[in-house]
Amino acid sequence: SQTDELTDISNRRHMWRQLEDLLSGTHPSGTRQGSLCLFDLDLFKHINDRFGHQAGDTVLVDFARTVQGSIRLRDGFGRIGGEEFMLLMPDTSILNAKKIVDRIFAAIHERRPLLNAPDFSYTFSAGLTEIKIDDTPQAIYSRADQALYQAKHEGRDRLTLAA
């Protein structure tokens, strides 16, 4: 299966395959270039603890739908675990990818997904990297993950670019 059951977007296995295809030149985009962004919902355990797991699921689905509405058809987007997501942007420089992620931040800041808590909002942190020549999937993922960790460490609700 290629689909995450809850959010109906790509799962980790499918996202990893898309990344491998991009690096091998067999991706439908026909390119080997692009950027990868990792997202992590901030303080997600607190959402589950305060509002319940059903509310947490609602937030995950809301995030997935909001991101889908902010990206291009050629981009790959999936849930890679828990409250972690991956966005693969073929043939996209890190500066153009940053614009896309900034659009996602703006959209999420407007969201109020819990009907029984109309003032509730949520945030996410993101780590973004550009694919380099001769990169491996592991190297790309590691750079984005380190940038994500830095965004969390610096206060959350922000994007950090990997060197």
Backbone as a chain_set.jsonl record, in Angstrom:
{"seq": "SQTDELTDISNRRHMWRQLEDLLSGTHPSGTRQGSLCLFDLDLFKHINDRFGHQAGDTVLVDFARTVQGSIRLRDGFGRIGGEEFMLLMPDTSILNAKKIVDRIFAAIHERRPLLNAPDFSYTFSAGLTEIKIDDTPQAIYSRADQALYQAKHEGRDRLTLAA", "coords": {"N": [[0.833, -1.196, 0.0], [0.395, 2.293, -0.672], [-0.617, 4.421, 0.638], [-1.343, 6.481, 3.422], [-3.426, 5.508, 5.979], [-5.032, 7.128, 7.695], [-4.788, 9.865, 6.845], [-4.991, 9.773, 4.115], [-2.981, 10.385, 2.33], [0.26, 9.979, 0.775], [2.234, 7.282, 2.143], [5.055, 6.523, 4.322], [6.715, 4.609, 3.022], [6.018, 4.964, 0.32], [6.777, 7.631, -0.066], [9.525, 7.466, 0.339], [10.204, 5.862, -1.832], [9.555, 7.63, -3.91], [11.521, 9.577, -3.492], [13.853, 8.053, -3.954], [13.386, 7.437, -6.644], [13.538, 9.978, -7.771], [16.243, 10.597, -7.361], [17.429, 8.647, -8.931], [16.676, 9.324, -11.433], [14.359, 8.325, -12.483], [11.987, 9.365, -11.747], [8.665, 10.64, -12.322], [8.826, 13.354, -12.972], [11.103, 13.629, -14.416], [13.494, 14.733, -13.664], [16.486, 15.144, -11.671], [16.838, 16.853, -9.701], [15.931, 19.028, -6.942], [14.099, 19.794, -3.927], [13.753, 18.903, -0.463], [11.54, 18.747, 2.241], [10.99, 18.363, 5.684], [8.38, 18.058, 8.014], [7.098, 18.642, 11.274], [4.566, 18.407, 13.581], [4.068, 20.744, 16.125], [4.316, 20.198, 19.605], [2.529, 18.026, 19.692], [1.744, 15.872, 21.314], [0.672, 17.2, 23.478], [-1.678, 18.191, 22.349], [-3.133, 15.811, 21.944], [-3.285, 14.971, 24.644], [-4.731, 17.045, 25.839], [-7.098, 17.41, 24.311], [-7.853, 14.931, 23.375], [-7.446, 11.843, 21.499], [-8.933, 11.644, 19.17], [-9.286, 14.295, 18.438], [-6.612, 14.885, 17.95], [-6.232, 13.279, 15.681], [-7.934, 14.663, 13.957], [-6.508, 17.053, 13.689], [-4.189, 16.112, 12.4], [-5.283, 15.266, 9.936], [-6.316, 17.707, 9.077], [-3.943, 19.182, 8.766], [-2.725, 17.696, 6.697], [-4.589, 18.074, 4.577], [-4.511, 20.864, 4.313], [-1.846, 21.348, 3.58], [-1.826, 19.945, 1.152], [-3.452, 21.619, -0.341], [-1.769, 23.712, -0.75], [0.413, 23.065, -2.261], [2.028, 21.96, -5.354], [0.812, 19.907, -8.07], [2.82, 18.209, -8.992], [4.448, 17.822, -6.815], [5.496, 15.67, -4.16], [3.879, 14.415, -1.32], [3.676, 13.241, 1.962], [2.81, 11.281, 4.88], [5.104, 10.381, 7.25], [5.309, 9.223, 9.655], [3.731, 9.129, 12.84], [3.327, 12.357, 13.818], [4.779, 13.407, 11.777], [5.804, 14.591, 8.596], [6.599, 14.538, 5.054], [7.724, 16.496, 2.355], [8.34, 16.453, -0.989], [9.856, 18.2, -3.496], [10.222, 18.239, -6.696], [12.626, 19.43, -9.068], [12.982, 21.994, -7.969], [14.371, 24.804, -6.598], [16.037, 25.615, -3.487], [15.288, 28.154, -2.641], [12.876, 28.662, -4.018], [11.451, 26.526, -2.98], [11.328, 27.316, -0.324], [9.523, 29.426, -0.518], [7.177, 28.032, -1.068], [6.901, 26.557, 1.313], [6.647, 28.676, 3.105], [4.146, 29.602, 2.298], [2.611, 27.472, 3.184], [2.971, 27.726, 5.967], [1.598, 30.171, 6.367], [-1.016, 29.407, 5.655], [-1.582, 27.393, 7.571], [-1.489, 28.868, 9.931], [-3.903, 30.15, 9.843], [-5.774, 28.223, 10.312], [-8.395, 26.614, 12.154], [-9.14, 23.917, 13.371], [-10.683, 22.431, 15.234], [-13.907, 21.963, 16.076], [-15.188, 22.069, 18.574], [-13.492, 23.648, 19.986], [-13.037, 26.543, 19.21], [-11.058, 28.523, 19.336], [-8.71, 27.201, 19.234], [-5.538, 26.629, 17.834], [-2.78, 25.418, 15.876], [0.73, 24.682, 15.392], [3.681, 24.109, 13.372], [6.957, 22.779, 12.801], [9.738, 22.994, 10.536], [12.185, 21.516, 8.388], [14.346, 22.16, 5.774], [15.981, 21.145, 2.798], [18.172, 21.24, -0.046], [18.509, 19.096, -2.812], [21.554, 17.577, -3.588], [24.142, 16.96, -6.02], [24.99, 13.573, -6.438], [23.908, 12.866, -3.989], [22.602, 10.704, -1.444], [19.517, 9.047, -0.566], [19.451, 8.8, 2.226], [21.326, 10.734, 3.081], [20.141, 13.143, 2.251], [17.732, 13.081, 3.699], [18.771, 13.088, 6.279], [20.02, 15.632, 6.436], [17.771, 17.327, 6.202], [16.373, 16.499, 8.444], [18.121, 17.241, 10.509], [17.971, 20.016, 10.211], [15.285, 20.363, 10.824], [15.283, 19.558, 13.52], [16.83, 21.652, 14.53], [15.091, 23.814, 14.071], [13.041, 23.152, 15.857], [14.49, 23.293, 18.243], [15.106, 25.994, 18.326], [12.764, 27.196, 19.014], [10.377, 26.397, 17.765], [7.585, 26.428, 15.378], [8.673, 27.359, 12.961], [10.832, 27.573, 10.055], [13.809, 25.994, 9.137], [16.665, 26.188, 7.155], [18.762, 23.79, 5.65], [22.287, 23.517, 5.39]], "CA": [[0.0, 0.0, 0.0], [1.135, 3.536, -0.791], [-1.411, 5.494, 1.229], [-1.552, 6.53, 4.86], [-4.84, 5.207, 6.214], [-5.748, 8.225, 8.353], [-4.777, 11.14, 6.119], [-5.224, 9.494, 2.7], [-1.865, 10.872, 1.527], [1.304, 8.949, 0.661], [2.858, 6.815, 3.384], [6.522, 6.611, 4.363], [7.287, 3.737, 1.987], [5.805, 5.597, -0.983], [7.598, 8.85, -0.13], [10.921, 7.048, 0.188], [10.333, 5.406, -3.209], [9.58, 8.822, -4.764], [12.844, 10.18, -3.334], [14.795, 7.198, -4.669], [13.132, 7.61, -8.075], [14.061, 11.285, -8.155], [17.701, 10.516, -7.408], [17.855, 7.739, -10.007], [16.239, 9.862, -12.716], [13.162, 7.627, -12.966], [10.801, 10.07, -11.234], [7.847, 11.161, -13.426], [9.209, 14.724, -13.321], [12.216, 13.548, -15.347], [14.632, 15.485, -13.157], [17.191, 14.604, -10.507], [17.036, 17.991, -8.813], [14.766, 19.4, -6.16], [14.251, 20.063, -2.496], [12.987, 18.051, 0.432], [11.215, 19.381, 3.509], [10.365, 17.559, 6.725], [7.51, 18.804, 8.913], [6.715, 17.981, 12.522], [3.6, 19.233, 14.3], [4.613, 21.151, 17.422], [3.619, 19.85, 20.854], [1.383, 17.199, 19.318], [1.307, 15.088, 22.48], [-0.164, 18.104, 24.27], [-2.999, 18.224, 21.697], [-3.796, 14.55, 22.299], [-3.558, 14.941, 26.082], [-5.722, 18.062, 26.208], [-8.366, 17.307, 23.577], [-8.147, 13.541, 23.034], [-6.802, 11.328, 20.288], [-9.753, 11.953, 17.995], [-8.921, 15.667, 18.056], [-5.288, 14.772, 17.341], [-6.442, 12.78, 14.318], [-8.518, 15.774, 13.193], [-5.417, 17.98, 13.393], [-3.347, 15.474, 11.382], [-6.006, 15.329, 8.664], [-6.368, 19.121, 8.699], [-2.613, 19.547, 8.27], [-2.534, 17.054, 5.395], [-5.444, 18.742, 3.584], [-4.04, 22.235, 4.127], [-0.62, 21.281, 2.784], [-2.194, 19.546, -0.208], [-3.998, 22.79, -1.008], [-0.721, 24.731, -0.89], [1.53, 22.568, -3.078], [1.748, 21.703, -6.761], [0.482, 18.515, -8.382], [4.048, 17.413, -9.193], [5.12, 17.605, -5.535], [5.118, 14.479, -3.405], [3.629, 14.754, 0.072], [3.215, 12.076, 2.695], [3.001, 11.133, 6.33], [6.181, 9.402, 7.403], [5.204, 8.648, 10.986], [3.13, 9.965, 13.87], [2.989, 13.716, 13.393], [5.856, 13.828, 10.881], [5.435, 14.581, 7.185], [7.667, 14.841, 4.105], [7.338, 17.131, 1.102], [9.38, 16.345, -2.003], [9.555, 19.187, -4.528], [11.136, 18.027, -7.817], [13.021, 20.55, -9.922], [12.661, 23.2, -7.206], [15.499, 25.304, -5.813], [15.708, 25.801, -2.073], [14.603, 29.44, -2.482], [11.488, 28.472, -4.433], [10.844, 25.623, -2.0], [11.042, 28.128, 0.863], [8.283, 30.16, -0.794], [6.079, 27.072, -0.915], [6.755, 26.266, 2.745], [6.102, 29.895, 3.72], [2.704, 29.588, 1.994], [2.016, 26.476, 4.087], [2.918, 28.358, 7.299], [0.51, 31.159, 6.371], [-2.289, 28.687, 5.631], [-1.785, 26.703, 8.856], [-1.757, 29.878, 10.965], [-5.322, 30.537, 9.736], [-6.637, 27.063, 10.562], [-9.028, 26.357, 13.454], [-9.763, 22.653, 12.966], [-11.501, 21.758, 16.249], [-15.193, 22.637, 16.193], [-15.519, 22.284, 19.986], [-12.49, 24.564, 20.547], [-12.856, 27.463, 18.079], [-9.852, 29.335, 19.474], [-7.542, 26.327, 19.129], [-4.716, 26.617, 16.624], [-1.582, 24.603, 16.037], [1.882, 25.103, 14.599], [4.603, 23.052, 12.98], [8.337, 23.149, 12.511], [10.134, 22.407, 9.259], [13.585, 21.517, 7.975], [14.373, 22.138, 4.312], [17.287, 20.995, 2.164], [18.192, 21.078, -1.497], [19.192, 17.88, -3.232], [22.871, 17.837, -4.179], [24.64, 15.915, -6.92], [25.524, 12.381, -5.772], [23.265, 12.639, -2.7], [21.838, 9.481, -1.197], [18.287, 9.369, 0.172], [19.771, 8.931, 3.641], [22.015, 12.011, 3.297], [19.141, 14.205, 2.1], [16.833, 12.987, 4.847], [19.53, 13.474, 7.472], [20.172, 17.097, 6.446], [16.465, 17.928, 6.488], [16.047, 16.154, 9.826], [18.938, 18.099, 11.37], [17.392, 21.359, 10.128], [14.032, 20.291, 11.579], [15.657, 19.555, 14.936], [17.262, 23.007, 14.854], [13.881, 24.642, 14.132], [12.394, 22.822, 17.14], [15.357, 23.778, 19.318], [15.09, 27.454, 18.332], [11.493, 27.725, 19.476], [9.248, 25.835, 17.025], [6.797, 27.279, 14.482], [9.616, 28.013, 12.059], [11.542, 26.805, 9.04], [15.258, 26.117, 9.114], [17.265, 25.677, 5.923], [20.001, 23.042, 5.852], [23.432, 23.975, 4.567]], "C": [[0.877, 1.258, 0.0], [0.501, 4.677, -0.011], [-1.503, 5.357, 2.742], [-3.052, 6.432, 5.128], [-5.62, 6.386, 6.787], [-5.893, 9.445, 7.448], [-5.053, 10.997, 4.625], [-4.188, 10.16, 1.791], [-0.824, 9.755, 1.471], [1.831, 8.545, 2.038], [4.377, 6.886, 3.255], [7.169, 5.816, 3.231], [7.172, 4.401, 0.607], [6.653, 6.862, -1.134], [9.066, 8.497, -0.351], [11.17, 6.582, -1.248], [10.379, 6.602, -4.169], [10.951, 9.513, -4.697], [13.896, 9.376, -4.087], [14.635, 7.352, -6.176], [13.681, 8.943, -8.566], [15.579, 11.225, -8.314], [18.207, 9.635, -8.55], [17.459, 8.252, -11.39], [15.012, 9.189, -13.278], [11.871, 8.244, -12.428], [9.992, 10.609, -12.413], [8.21, 12.588, -13.857], [10.359, 14.748, -14.322], [13.463, 14.29, -14.893], [15.301, 14.724, -12.016], [17.417, 15.695, -9.474], [15.775, 18.26, -8.014], [15.124, 19.696, -4.724], [13.35, 19.14, -1.702], [12.769, 18.794, 1.747], [10.569, 18.362, 4.435], [9.585, 18.482, 7.644], [7.247, 17.975, 10.154], [5.755, 18.918, 13.243], [4.131, 19.497, 15.703], [3.704, 20.726, 18.563], [2.389, 18.981, 20.6], [0.86, 16.363, 20.478], [0.381, 15.925, 23.361], [-1.582, 18.198, 23.679], [-3.778, 16.972, 22.062], [-4.186, 14.522, 23.77], [-4.682, 15.887, 26.47], [-7.094, 17.821, 25.578], [-8.766, 15.88, 23.216], [-7.559, 13.153, 21.688], [-7.634, 11.589, 19.031], [-9.468, 13.375, 17.506], [-7.53, 15.679, 17.408], [-5.38, 14.275, 15.911], [-7.009, 13.872, 13.418], [-7.435, 16.765, 12.782], [-4.501, 17.39, 12.314], [-3.996, 15.561, 10.003], [-6.074, 16.775, 8.171], [-5.026, 19.577, 8.126], [-2.403, 18.972, 6.869], [-3.334, 17.771, 4.311], [-4.945, 20.162, 3.286], [-2.776, 22.257, 3.288], [-0.958, 20.922, 1.343], [-2.74, 20.732, -1.002], [-2.977, 23.87, -1.283], [0.436, 24.315, -1.782], [1.064, 22.317, -4.506], [1.468, 20.221, -6.984], [1.729, 17.651, -8.51], [4.792, 17.128, -7.897], [4.619, 16.327, -4.881], [4.966, 14.846, -1.938], [3.09, 13.537, 0.79], [3.49, 12.155, 4.18], [4.026, 10.04, 6.535], [6.218, 8.809, 8.802], [4.531, 9.621, 11.927], [2.658, 11.298, 13.348], [4.068, 14.293, 12.487], [5.456, 13.605, 9.422], [6.638, 14.946, 6.329], [7.053, 15.462, 2.856], [8.528, 17.082, 0.157], [8.98, 17.243, -3.168], [10.557, 19.05, -5.676], [11.406, 19.326, -8.571], [12.696, 21.898, -9.273], [13.875, 23.597, -6.38], [15.07, 25.506, -4.364], [14.976, 27.131, -1.848], [13.14, 29.353, -2.915], [10.749, 27.533, -3.488], [10.478, 26.386, -0.727], [9.747, 28.923, 0.672], [7.062, 29.265, -0.62], [5.83, 26.791, 0.566], [6.214, 27.495, 3.482], [4.589, 29.992, 3.483], [1.974, 28.61, 2.915], [1.921, 27.049, 5.501], [1.744, 29.335, 7.383], [-0.854, 30.469, 6.416], [-2.584, 28.02, 6.968], [-2.103, 27.71, 9.957], [-3.213, 30.339, 10.959], [-6.27, 29.43, 10.183], [-7.141, 27.011, 12.006], [-9.828, 25.062, 13.298], [-10.709, 22.0, 13.977], [-12.791, 22.539, 16.492], [-15.561, 22.955, 17.647], [-14.51, 23.178, 20.705], [-12.137, 25.595, 19.463], [-11.623, 28.365, 18.165], [-8.571, 28.52, 19.324], [-6.844, 26.515, 17.786], [-3.495, 25.759, 16.9], [-0.487, 25.128, 15.126], [2.694, 23.872, 14.211], [5.985, 23.653, 12.799], [8.747, 22.426, 11.244], [11.635, 22.526, 9.04], [13.642, 21.284, 6.475], [15.797, 21.996, 3.807], [17.125, 20.853, 0.662], [18.989, 19.826, -1.828], [20.476, 18.258, -3.964], [23.264, 16.674, -5.084], [25.272, 14.803, -6.08], [24.992, 12.185, -4.35], [22.664, 11.237, -2.641], [20.535, 9.887, -0.502], [18.564, 9.611, 1.659], [20.425, 10.275, 3.953], [21.034, 13.177, 3.221], [18.238, 14.243, 3.323], [17.532, 13.48, 6.12], [19.7, 14.986, 7.558], [18.847, 17.784, 6.804], [16.075, 17.68, 7.942], [16.846, 17.005, 10.809], [18.401, 19.529, 11.372], [16.074, 21.423, 10.902], [14.315, 20.333, 13.082], [16.079, 20.958, 15.38], [16.06, 23.951, 14.968], [13.134, 24.403, 15.448], [13.178, 23.445, 18.299], [15.303, 25.303, 19.441], [13.72, 28.05, 18.659], [10.257, 27.251, 18.739], [8.569, 26.885, 16.137], [7.705, 28.064, 13.538], [10.221, 27.014, 11.089], [13.028, 27.059, 9.185], [15.764, 25.492, 7.824], [18.557, 24.957, 6.255], [21.071, 23.556, 4.916], [23.73, 22.985, 3.473]], "O": [[1.955, 1.279, 0.593], [1.031, 5.788, -0.002], [-1.713, 4.266, 3.272], [-3.843, 7.188, 4.566], [-6.764, 6.614, 6.393], [-6.986, 9.993, 7.303], [-5.321, 11.987, 3.946], [-4.472, 10.462, 0.632], [-1.022, 8.695, 2.066], [1.868, 9.35, 2.968], [4.909, 7.262, 2.21], [8.075, 6.312, 2.56], [8.124, 4.393, -0.172], [7.186, 7.128, -2.211], [9.761, 9.148, -1.131], [12.222, 6.87, -1.819], [11.149, 6.594, -5.13], [11.473, 9.974, -5.713], [14.737, 9.947, -4.781], [15.624, 7.393, -6.907], [14.23, 9.022, -9.665], [16.13, 11.741, -9.287], [19.298, 9.861, -9.074], [17.86, 7.68, -12.403], [14.643, 9.438, -14.426], [10.786, 7.699, -12.634], [10.582, 11.002, -13.419], [7.927, 12.982, -14.988], [10.576, 15.752, -14.999], [14.398, 14.455, -15.676], [14.736, 13.776, -11.471], [18.113, 15.48, -8.481], [14.691, 17.787, -8.358], [16.293, 19.829, -4.362], [12.327, 18.661, -2.193], [13.693, 19.393, 2.296], [9.705, 17.59, 4.018], [10.062, 19.556, 8.011], [7.181, 16.747, 10.089], [6.08, 20.079, 13.491], [4.589, 18.58, 16.385], [2.484, 20.875, 18.495], [1.34, 19.176, 21.215], [-0.349, 16.169, 20.605], [-0.585, 15.406, 23.921], [-2.564, 18.274, 24.419], [-4.945, 17.051, 22.446], [-5.289, 14.098, 24.112], [-5.497, 15.565, 27.336], [-8.124, 18.004, 26.227], [-9.898, 15.644, 22.796], [-7.223, 14.0, 20.86], [-7.078, 11.737, 17.943], [-9.416, 13.624, 16.302], [-7.3, 16.398, 16.436], [-4.691, 14.783, 15.027], [-6.617, 13.995, 12.258], [-7.441, 17.261, 11.656], [-4.084, 18.108, 11.405], [-3.333, 15.89, 9.019], [-5.907, 17.033, 6.979], [-4.985, 20.278, 7.115], [-1.956, 19.676, 5.964], [-2.804, 18.046, 3.235], [-4.96, 20.6, 2.135], [-2.64, 23.084, 2.386], [-0.431, 21.533, 0.413], [-2.511, 20.83, -2.208], [-3.275, 24.845, -1.973], [1.341, 25.109, -2.038], [-0.118, 22.442, -4.827], [1.851, 19.382, -6.169], [1.694, 16.47, -8.166], [5.68, 16.276, -7.876], [3.456, 15.952, -5.034], [5.831, 15.515, -1.373], [2.17, 12.875, 0.308], [4.28, 12.969, 4.66], [3.857, 8.916, 6.063], [7.074, 7.976, 9.098], [4.743, 10.829, 11.818], [1.725, 11.379, 12.55], [4.256, 15.508, 12.427], [4.86, 12.588, 9.064], [7.58, 15.58, 6.804], [6.013, 15.021, 2.366], [9.598, 17.608, 0.467], [7.91, 17.078, -3.755], [11.622, 19.667, -5.645], [10.54, 20.192, -8.693], [12.206, 22.817, -9.929], [14.353, 22.817, -5.556], [13.878, 25.561, -4.062], [14.13, 27.223, -0.958], [12.264, 29.908, -2.254], [9.561, 27.72, -3.224], [9.436, 26.129, -0.124], [8.966, 29.07, 1.612], [6.038, 29.694, -0.087], [4.685, 26.788, 1.019], [5.4, 27.353, 4.395], [3.845, 30.416, 4.367], [0.863, 28.881, 3.369], [0.9, 26.877, 6.167], [0.989, 29.324, 8.355], [-1.746, 30.909, 7.141], [-3.715, 28.075, 7.45], [-2.916, 27.419, 10.834], [-3.702, 30.861, 11.961], [-7.454, 29.685, 10.408], [-6.411, 27.322, 12.947], [-11.044, 25.098, 13.115], [-11.466, 21.101, 13.611], [-12.767, 23.639, 17.044], [-16.172, 23.988, 17.921], [-14.655, 23.439, 21.9], [-11.062, 25.526, 18.869], [-11.194, 28.914, 17.149], [-7.475, 29.08, 19.29], [-7.487, 26.555, 16.738], [-3.22, 25.416, 18.05], [-0.739, 25.912, 14.212], [2.428, 22.757, 14.66], [6.15, 24.865, 12.662], [8.191, 21.381, 10.905], [12.267, 23.5, 9.448], [13.059, 20.328, 5.965], [16.713, 22.642, 4.317], [16.09, 20.408, 0.166], [20.01, 19.537, -1.204], [20.487, 19.131, -4.832], [22.779, 15.553, -4.928], [26.001, 15.074, -5.126], [25.568, 11.414, -3.583], [22.272, 10.667, -3.659], [20.463, 10.964, 0.09], [17.987, 10.51, 2.269], [20.116, 10.891, 4.973], [21.093, 14.095, 4.039], [18.009, 15.301, 3.909], [16.943, 14.199, 6.926], [19.543, 15.566, 8.633], [18.819, 18.71, 7.614], [15.509, 18.557, 8.595], [16.312, 17.443, 11.828], [18.377, 20.181, 12.415], [15.784, 22.423, 11.559], [13.656, 21.062, 13.823], [15.727, 21.398, 16.474], [16.019, 24.795, 15.863], [12.653, 25.348, 16.074], [12.603, 24.043, 19.208], [15.44, 25.841, 20.539], [13.535, 29.265, 18.589], [9.158, 27.688, 19.079], [8.932, 28.062, 16.147], [7.532, 29.267, 13.342], [10.139, 25.799, 11.27], [13.46, 28.201, 9.339], [15.342, 24.399, 7.446], [19.36, 25.448, 7.048], [20.791, 23.975, 3.793], [24.652, 23.195, 2.685]]}, "num_chains": 1, "name": "protein.A"}
